[in-house]
Amino acid sequence: MAGVQVEIITPSELFYKSVTESLTCTTTDGEEGFLPKHAWCCKLLSEKGRVHVKTPEGTYKTASIKGGYVEIRDNFVVFTQEAEWIDK
C-alpha cells in the first residue's frame, strides 16, 4: 500500500512528521481511521484521545493528544494542543 505524509502539530512544535499507511484518531464521534486517498474531511478530536500511526514497516506509534482537529487531504495533518508518545 502506498503511504501518505502525516504531521502532528502542537502550538509549540512539529511533534511528528513521517509517512503512514493508516491513521486512527479519537474524534468526538469515536475512533475513526483514515487510509491514503480517503475523501477529504476535517474532524474534531476528543479532548482526551489518541492517535495511532501505522508506519510503512507495519509497526504502530501511539500518542496521547488533547483536543484539536485532524485534516484529511492529500496529506494528513493533526492539529492538537498537546501530544505525548505512549510507551507500550
N, CA, C and O atoms as CSV, one atom per row, in Angstrom:
chain,resi,resn,atom,element,x,y,z
A,1,MET,N,N,0.849,-1.183,0.000
A,1,MET,CA,C,0.000,0.000,0.000
A,1,MET,C,C,0.890,1.240,0.000
A,1,MET,O,O,1.892,1.291,0.714
A,2,ALA,N,N,0.530,2.217,-0.785
A,2,ALA,CA,C,1.280,3.469,-0.820
A,2,ALA,C,C,0.996,4.272,0.436
A,2,ALA,O,O,-0.112,4.234,0.971
A,3,GLY,N,N,1.990,4.990,0.900
A,3,GLY,CA,C,1.840,5.786,2.106
A,3,GLY,C,C,1.446,7.215,1.805
A,3,GLY,O,O,1.405,7.640,0.650
A,4,VAL,N,N,1.160,7.939,2.853
A,4,VAL,CA,C,0.809,9.342,2.769
A,4,VAL,C,C,1.543,10.066,3.903
A,4,VAL,O,O,1.771,9.491,4.967
A,5,GLN,N,N,1.907,11.314,3.670
A,5,GLN,CA,C,2.610,12.080,4.705
A,5,GLN,C,C,1.642,12.441,5.819
A,5,GLN,O,O,0.507,12.848,5.570
A,6,VAL,N,N,2.111,12.285,7.056
A,6,VAL,CA,C,1.321,12.663,8.225
A,6,VAL,C,C,2.165,13.586,9.093
A,6,VAL,O,O,3.367,13.380,9.262
A,7,GLU,N,N,1.514,14.604,9.637
A,7,GLU,CA,C,2.159,15.526,10.574
A,7,GLU,C,C,1.265,15.663,11.795
A,7,GLU,O,O,0.040,15.712,11.685
A,8,ILE,N,N,1.899,15.724,12.963
A,8,ILE,CA,C,1.198,16.032,14.209
A,8,ILE,C,C,1.807,17.334,14.712
A,8,ILE,O,O,3.002,17.400,15.001
A,9,ILE,N,N,0.981,18.364,14.813
A,9,ILE,CA,C,1.462,19.705,15.139
A,9,ILE,C,C,0.804,20.205,16.415
A,9,ILE,O,O,-0.416,20.135,16.564
A,10,THR,N,N,1.628,20.716,17.345
A,10,THR,CA,C,1.134,21.370,18.551
A,10,THR,C,C,1.468,22.858,18.425
A,10,THR,O,O,2.218,23.239,17.526
A,11,PRO,N,N,0.930,23.705,19.301
A,11,PRO,CA,C,1.262,25.125,19.226
A,11,PRO,C,C,2.765,25.411,19.387
A,11,PRO,O,O,3.250,26.444,18.925
A,12,SER,N,N,3.498,24.500,20.039
A,12,SER,CA,C,4.911,24.769,20.306
A,12,SER,C,C,5.887,24.033,19.395
A,12,SER,O,O,7.071,24.371,19.366
A,13,GLU,N,N,5.406,23.014,18.637
A,13,GLU,CA,C,6.361,22.252,17.831
A,13,GLU,C,C,5.690,21.407,16.756
A,13,GLU,O,O,4.486,21.151,16.794
A,14,LEU,N,N,6.504,20.983,15.801
A,14,LEU,CA,C,6.118,19.937,14.876
A,14,LEU,C,C,6.474,18.643,15.599
A,14,LEU,O,O,7.633,18.229,15.602
A,15,PHE,N,N,5.484,18.011,16.207
A,15,PHE,CA,C,5.697,16.859,17.080
A,15,PHE,C,C,6.154,15.632,16.297
A,15,PHE,O,O,7.008,14.878,16.765
A,16,TYR,N,N,5.588,15.429,15.102
A,16,TYR,CA,C,5.901,14.232,14.324
A,16,TYR,C,C,5.649,14.503,12.858
A,16,TYR,O,O,4.684,15.177,12.496
A,17,LYS,N,N,6.528,13.970,12.008
A,17,LYS,CA,C,6.348,14.072,10.560
A,17,LYS,C,C,6.968,12.833,9.934
A,17,LYS,O,O,8.148,12.546,10.139
A,18,SER,N,N,6.165,12.099,9.168
A,18,SER,CA,C,6.656,10.880,8.534
A,18,SER,C,C,5.648,10.441,7.476
A,18,SER,O,O,4.751,11.195,7.098
A,19,VAL,N,N,5.814,9.222,7.013
A,19,VAL,CA,C,4.874,8.613,6.079
A,19,VAL,C,C,4.091,7.555,6.844
A,19,VAL,O,O,4.648,6.857,7.691
A,20,THR,N,N,2.808,7.437,6.549
A,20,THR,CA,C,1.974,6.448,7.218
A,20,THR,C,C,1.168,5.654,6.205
A,20,THR,O,O,0.880,6.131,5.108
A,21,GLU,N,N,0.812,4.441,6.588
A,21,GLU,CA,C,-0.096,3.631,5.783
A,21,GLU,C,C,-1.525,3.792,6.260
A,21,GLU,O,O,-2.466,3.563,5.500
A,22,SER,N,N,-1.697,4.187,7.529
A,22,SER,CA,C,-3.030,4.464,8.057
A,22,SER,C,C,-2.902,5.334,9.300
A,22,SER,O,O,-1.867,5.355,9.967
A,23,LEU,N,N,-3.976,6.046,9.589
A,23,LEU,CA,C,-4.037,6.920,10.758
A,23,LEU,C,C,-5.371,6.681,11.437
A,23,LEU,O,O,-6.416,6.704,10.787
A,24,THR,N,N,-5.342,6.453,12.738
A,24,THR,CA,C,-6.569,6.300,13.518
A,24,THR,C,C,-6.551,7.336,14.621
A,24,THR,O,O,-5.555,7.479,15.331
A,25,CYS,N,N,-7.656,8.065,14.768
A,25,CYS,CA,C,-7.748,9.138,15.759
A,25,CYS,C,C,-9.008,8.976,16.598
A,25,CYS,O,O,-10.008,8.423,16.139
A,26,THR,N,N,-8.949,9.466,17.837
A,26,THR,CA,C,-10.133,9.529,18.684
A,26,THR,C,C,-10.812,10.865,18.400
A,26,THR,O,O,-10.359,11.914,18.856
A,27,THR,N,N,-11.898,10.811,17.646
A,27,THR,CA,C,-12.646,12.031,17.332
A,27,THR,C,C,-13.796,12.182,18.326
A,27,THR,O,O,-14.001,11.325,19.185
A,28,THR,N,N,-14.530,13.260,18.204
A,28,THR,CA,C,-15.689,13.461,19.083
A,28,THR,C,C,-16.791,12.443,18.794
A,28,THR,O,O,-17.703,12.277,19.604
A,29,ASP,N,N,-16.718,11.762,17.651
A,29,ASP,CA,C,-17.686,10.720,17.291
A,29,ASP,C,C,-17.174,9.319,17.603
A,29,ASP,O,O,-17.883,8.344,17.357
A,30,GLY,N,N,-15.955,9.194,18.140
A,30,GLY,CA,C,-15.365,7.892,18.434
A,30,GLY,C,C,-14.110,7.659,17.599
A,30,GLY,O,O,-13.593,8.591,16.983
A,31,GLU,N,N,-13.616,6.417,17.573
A,31,GLU,CA,C,-12.410,6.080,16.816
A,31,GLU,C,C,-12.721,6.122,15.315
A,31,GLU,O,O,-13.701,5.533,14.858
A,32,GLU,N,N,-11.877,6.821,14.560
A,32,GLU,CA,C,-12.047,6.885,13.109
A,32,GLU,C,C,-10.703,6.632,12.455
A,32,GLU,O,O,-9.676,7.139,12.905
A,33,GLY,N,N,-10.718,5.844,11.391
A,33,GLY,CA,C,-9.499,5.506,10.677
A,33,GLY,C,C,-9.482,6.113,9.289
A,33,GLY,O,O,-10.523,6.309,8.661
A,34,PHE,N,N,-8.270,6.409,8.821
A,34,PHE,CA,C,-8.095,7.042,7.520
A,34,PHE,C,C,-6.969,6.349,6.773
A,34,PHE,O,O,-5.924,6.042,7.346
A,35,LEU,N,N,-7.192,6.105,5.482
A,35,LEU,CA,C,-6.205,5.487,4.610
A,35,LEU,C,C,-5.846,6.463,3.492
A,35,LEU,O,O,-6.594,7.408,3.241
A,36,PRO,N,N,-4.711,6.253,2.815
A,36,PRO,CA,C,-4.383,7.106,1.671
A,36,PRO,C,C,-5.548,7.163,0.674
A,36,PRO,O,O,-6.259,6.179,0.474
A,37,LYS,N,N,-5.725,8.318,0.066
A,37,LYS,CA,C,-6.789,8.585,-0.910
A,37,LYS,C,C,-8.178,8.612,-0.280
A,37,LYS,O,O,-9.179,8.449,-0.977
A,38,HIS,N,N,-8.244,8.819,1.035
A,38,HIS,CA,C,-9.528,8.980,1.729
A,38,HIS,C,C,-10.190,10.260,1.227
A,38,HIS,O,O,-9.503,11.200,0.826
A,39,ALA,N,N,-11.494,10.296,1.249
A,39,ALA,CA,C,-12.217,11.515,0.896
A,39,ALA,C,C,-11.774,12.644,1.830
A,39,ALA,O,O,-11.574,12.426,3.025
A,40,TRP,N,N,-11.625,13.834,1.284
A,40,TRP,CA,C,-11.185,14.960,2.104
A,40,TRP,C,C,-12.210,15.238,3.194
A,40,TRP,O,O,-13.418,15.207,2.959
A,41,CYS,N,N,-11.694,15.514,4.404
A,41,CYS,CA,C,-12.582,15.825,5.519
A,41,CYS,C,C,-11.784,16.503,6.630
A,41,CYS,O,O,-10.554,16.547,6.608
A,42,CYS,N,N,-12.517,17.019,7.583
A,42,CYS,CA,C,-11.931,17.634,8.772
A,42,CYS,C,C,-12.772,17.160,9.954
A,42,CYS,O,O,-13.996,17.294,9.941
A,43,LYS,N,N,-12.114,16.604,10.980
A,43,LYS,CA,C,-12.823,16.035,12.126
A,43,LYS,C,C,-12.295,16.621,13.425
A,43,LYS,O,O,-11.087,16.793,13.584
A,44,LEU,N,N,-13.192,16.930,14.353
A,44,LEU,CA,C,-12.796,17.389,15.682
A,44,LEU,C,C,-12.273,16.212,16.490
A,44,LEU,O,O,-12.824,15.113,16.426
A,45,LEU,N,N,-11.209,16.445,17.251
A,45,LEU,CA,C,-10.608,15.406,18.077
A,45,LEU,C,C,-11.109,15.501,19.511
A,45,LEU,O,O,-11.436,16.583,19.998
A,46,SER,N,N,-11.162,14.373,20.167
A,46,SER,CA,C,-11.591,14.302,21.558
A,46,SER,C,C,-10.616,15.060,22.451
A,46,SER,O,O,-9.422,15.129,22.158
A,47,GLU,N,N,-11.124,15.626,23.537
A,47,GLU,CA,C,-10.265,16.356,24.479
A,47,GLU,C,C,-9.203,15.451,25.100
A,47,GLU,O,O,-8.105,15.913,25.412
A,48,LYS,N,N,-9.513,14.188,25.279
A,48,LYS,CA,C,-8.542,13.202,25.768
A,48,LYS,C,C,-8.610,12.031,24.811
A,48,LYS,O,O,-9.496,11.183,24.920
A,49,GLY,N,N,-7.685,11.980,23.880
A,49,GLY,CA,C,-7.742,10.943,22.868
A,49,GLY,C,C,-6.371,10.408,22.514
A,49,GLY,O,O,-5.373,10.681,23.182
A,50,ARG,N,N,-6.357,9.635,21.436
A,50,ARG,CA,C,-5.119,9.034,20.960
A,50,ARG,C,C,-5.048,9.109,19.450
A,50,ARG,O,O,-6.060,9.202,18.756
A,51,VAL,N,N,-3.820,9.067,18.966
A,51,VAL,CA,C,-3.550,8.987,17.537
A,51,VAL,C,C,-2.659,7.771,17.329
A,51,VAL,O,O,-1.628,7.631,17.987
A,52,HIS,N,N,-3.058,6.890,16.408
A,52,HIS,CA,C,-2.276,5.695,16.079
A,52,HIS,C,C,-1.785,5.855,14.643
A,52,HIS,O,O,-2.589,6.015,13.725
A,53,VAL,N,N,-0.477,5.813,14.451
A,53,VAL,CA,C,0.134,5.955,13.135
A,53,VAL,C,C,0.754,4.618,12.754
A,53,VAL,O,O,1.574,4.081,13.500
A,54,LYS,N,N,0.370,4.070,11.595
A,54,LYS,CA,C,0.975,2.826,11.118
A,54,LYS,C,C,2.123,3.181,10.185
A,54,LYS,O,O,1.930,3.868,9.182
A,55,THR,N,N,3.314,2.711,10.521
A,55,THR,CA,C,4.497,3.012,9.715
A,55,THR,C,C,4.529,2.103,8.489
A,55,THR,O,O,3.853,1.074,8.465
A,56,PRO,N,N,5.308,2.474,7.469
A,56,PRO,CA,C,5.447,1.607,6.295
A,56,PRO,C,C,6.001,0.222,6.642
A,56,PRO,O,O,5.786,-0.732,5.894
A,57,GLU,N,N,6.707,0.103,7.764
A,57,GLU,CA,C,7.253,-1.185,8.204
A,57,GLU,C,C,6.187,-2.057,8.871
A,57,GLU,O,O,6.435,-3.229,9.153
A,58,GLY,N,N,5.010,-1.494,9.121
A,58,GLY,CA,C,3.924,-2.253,9.729
A,58,GLY,C,C,3.818,-2.128,11.231
A,58,GLY,O,O,2.964,-2.774,11.839
A,59,THR,N,N,4.661,-1.315,11.851
A,59,THR,CA,C,4.571,-1.094,13.287
A,59,THR,C,C,3.676,0.122,13.556
A,59,THR,O,O,3.368,0.899,12.652
A,60,TYR,N,N,3.273,0.261,14.813
A,60,TYR,CA,C,2.404,1.376,15.190
A,60,TYR,C,C,3.094,2.275,16.201
A,60,TYR,O,O,3.821,1.811,17.079
A,61,LYS,N,N,2.848,3.582,16.058
A,61,LYS,CA,C,3.270,4.574,17.045
A,61,LYS,C,C,1.982,5.184,17.578
A,61,LYS,O,O,1.088,5.532,16.807
A,62,THR,N,N,1.889,5.314,18.904
A,62,THR,CA,C,0.679,5.846,19.516
A,62,THR,C,C,1.024,7.047,20.386
A,62,THR,O,O,1.959,7.006,21.185
A,63,ALA,N,N,0.255,8.116,20.215
A,63,ALA,CA,C,0.439,9.319,21.017
A,63,ALA,C,C,-0.878,9.683,21.680
A,63,ALA,O,O,-1.946,9.549,21.082
A,64,SER,N,N,-0.793,10.144,22.922
A,64,SER,CA,C,-1.984,10.707,23.563
A,64,SER,C,C,-2.062,12.167,23.122
A,64,SER,O,O,-1.038,12.837,22.984
A,65,ILE,N,N,-3.272,12.650,22.906
A,65,ILE,CA,C,-3.463,14.019,22.432
A,65,ILE,C,C,-4.508,14.719,23.280
A,65,ILE,O,O,-5.253,14.087,24.029
A,66,LYS,N,N,-4.548,16.039,23.147
A,66,LYS,CA,C,-5.515,16.843,23.887
A,66,LYS,C,C,-6.230,17.773,22.912
A,66,LYS,O,O,-5.748,18.863,22.604
A,67,GLY,N,N,-7.393,17.321,22.432
A,67,GLY,CA,C,-8.235,18.150,21.574
A,67,GLY,C,C,-7.623,18.494,20.236
A,67,GLY,O,O,-6.575,17.974,19.855
A,68,GLY,N,N,-8.307,19.389,19.525
A,68,GLY,CA,C,-7.846,19.850,18.224
A,68,GLY,C,C,-8.680,19.263,17.100
A,68,GLY,O,O,-9.858,18.954,17.274
A,69,TYR,N,N,-8.044,19.116,15.940
A,69,TYR,CA,C,-8.742,18.530,14.798
A,69,TYR,C,C,-7.752,17.863,13.861
A,69,TYR,O,O,-6.553,18.141,13.909
A,70,VAL,N,N,-8.257,16.985,13.011
A,70,VAL,CA,C,-7.444,16.318,12.002
A,70,VAL,C,C,-7.988,16.749,10.640
A,70,VAL,O,O,-9.197,16.767,10.411
A,71,GLU,N,N,-7.076,17.092,9.757
A,71,GLU,CA,C,-7.430,17.481,8.399
A,71,GLU,C,C,-6.923,16.389,7.459
A,71,GLU,O,O,-5.724,16.117,7.400
A,72,ILE,N,N,-7.836,15.777,6.736
A,72,ILE,CA,C,-7.512,14.697,5.810
A,72,ILE,C,C,-7.637,15.241,4.394
A,72,ILE,O,O,-8.731,15.577,3.940
A,73,ARG,N,N,-6.526,15.322,3.718
A,73,ARG,CA,C,-6.492,15.757,2.314
A,73,ARG,C,C,-5.471,14.875,1.616
A,73,ARG,O,O,-5.412,13.675,1.886
A,74,ASP,N,N,-4.663,15.442,0.723
A,74,ASP,CA,C,-3.605,14.654,0.093
A,74,ASP,C,C,-2.593,14.208,1.135
A,74,ASP,O,O,-1.952,13.169,0.981
A,75,ASN,N,N,-2.448,14.997,2.203
A,75,ASN,CA,C,-1.636,14.665,3.374
A,75,ASN,C,C,-2.555,14.691,4.590
A,75,ASN,O,O,-3.631,15.286,4.540
A,76,PHE,N,N,-2.140,14.052,5.681
A,76,PHE,CA,C,-2.911,14.045,6.920
A,76,PHE,C,C,-2.216,14.965,7.918
A,76,PHE,O,O,-1.015,14.831,8.153
A,77,VAL,N,N,-2.961,15.895,8.504
A,77,VAL,CA,C,-2.385,16.803,9.493
A,77,VAL,C,C,-3.262,16.809,10.743
A,77,VAL,O,O,-4.465,17.066,10.680
A,78,VAL,N,N,-2.626,16.517,11.885
A,78,VAL,CA,C,-3.297,16.536,13.177
A,78,VAL,C,C,-2.850,17.802,13.901
A,78,VAL,O,O,-1.663,17.979,14.174
A,79,PHE,N,N,-3.793,18.673,14.210
A,79,PHE,CA,C,-3.524,19.881,14.982
A,79,PHE,C,C,-4.078,19.640,16.378
A,79,PHE,O,O,-5.278,19.407,16.526
A,80,THR,N,N,-3.229,19.689,17.413
A,80,THR,CA,C,-3.671,19.396,18.771
A,80,THR,C,C,-2.957,20.297,19.771
A,80,THR,O,O,-1.881,20.821,19.483
A,81,GLN,N,N,-3.552,20.474,20.938
A,81,GLN,CA,C,-2.951,21.316,21.973
A,81,GLN,C,C,-1.721,20.670,22.590
A,81,GLN,O,O,-0.742,21.350,22.895
A,82,GLU,N,N,-1.774,19.353,22.773
A,82,GLU,CA,C,-0.650,18.625,23.374
A,82,GLU,C,C,-0.555,17.249,22.742
A,82,GLU,O,O,-1.566,16.679,22.331
A,83,ALA,N,N,0.661,16.711,22.664
A,83,ALA,CA,C,0.870,15.362,22.179
A,83,ALA,C,C,2.050,14.749,22.933
A,83,ALA,O,O,3.048,15.418,23.201
A,84,GLU,N,N,1.918,13.469,23.269
A,84,GLU,CA,C,2.979,12.770,24.007
A,84,GLU,C,C,2.955,11.304,23.594
A,84,GLU,O,O,1.892,10.685,23.555
A,85,TRP,N,N,4.134,10.744,23.281
A,85,TRP,CA,C,4.197,9.333,22.901
A,85,TRP,C,C,3.849,8.453,24.086
A,85,TRP,O,O,4.219,8.741,25.224
A,86,ILE,N,N,3.134,7.380,23.803
A,86,ILE,CA,C,2.768,6.400,24.816
A,86,ILE,C,C,3.664,5.202,24.642
A,86,ILE,O,O,3.742,4.634,23.553
A,87,ASP,N,N,4.353,4.803,25.721
A,87,ASP,CA,C,5.201,3.619,25.686
A,87,ASP,C,C,4.335,2.393,25.791
A,87,ASP,O,O,3.393,2.346,26.584
A,88,LYS,N,N,4.659,1.391,24.982
A,88,LYS,CA,C,3.896,0.141,25.041
A,88,LYS,C,C,4.721,-0.927,25.678
A,88,LYS,O,O,4.260,-2.059,25.823
